[in-house]
């Protein structure tokens, strides 16, 4: 299996939903990790962003290009 890498930090749930739909449509393997923590009622999301997307290294460039089209100011890791 390919090495999975953290591709980008997502700012909000809307961006995560759009990215997830796009990844599923293209059958790109991925993991979305939310920074929400019930104990702290989402405190870390306000500091770090909504969460991040992980994918095999081979898909990094394709995902980065989509995120740039979606939101030119999106943070990359």
Secondary structure, DSSP 8 states (H G I E B T S, - for coil): ---EEEEEEE-SHHHHHHHHHHHHHTT---EEEE---GGGTTHHHHHH-SEEEEEEGGGHHHHHHHHHHH-TT--B-
